[in-house]
Amino acid sequence: MRVVSAGRAVFAATLMAIGVFGLVQGDFAPIWQPVPRDFLARDLVIYCTAAFSLASGAALLWQRTAALAARVLLAVLAVWTLIFRARYILLQPLVEGTYQSLGENVVLVAAAWVLYAELAAAGDRRRFVFATGESGVHVGRVLYALAMIAFGLSHFFYLKLTAPVVPGWLPWHTAWAYLTGVAYLAAAAAMLSGVCAPLAAALSALQMGLFTLLVWVPIVTAGGDASSWSELVVSWALTAGGWVVADSYRTPRPGARP
């Protein structure tokens, strides 16, 4: 029996936690935002997305359903991202924040694509050559790298928002904001060029994990508001997605060349 990778396990557990979050809060979890208030049957869709997150996360942990779960998750996340995130690019093409927002969902799409490419059954591999196997994993990595570009640029465009959240015990807050922005851009360049790509993927996921632990956890535990909780959930979801992509560089796949 194939052992579930650490990245997939963490990603699945994160989806399940997001599902529970949505059911308890009775509102869209951050990864499913933003949805207009006047959206048709909005309350019903809230619970559908929460239940879907919970079910897809659980299914990813069971080998018999993992491939189907990854395929459905990829389809739903991709469509949802196009409808609720990508449209803002058309409305505000010169606002960098729209690209950062899109990048958050693109990381999750990339993780789902990598999982689907790795888990796809033989029938899917024959029908969807582009989306499965080595080709599919490559697409997921490219999407992830493009998201890193958006994250890196946001540190420069929104320096006045980034620098203040650097932990108080660290000196030179502005320098850290610039440095982490450059780190995202360097990771993207490495992954797109193929130079030190595995290391770049791992370090970018680590950086997002450190943001979660050193920035958002302290803010939330100190009595952060709903916005801080949302940032914490998104940051951890991005870390889990990055972990999946980083794992793809060391997870053997059927038919892969050594």
Beta strands, then each sheet from edge to edge (+ up, - down):
end
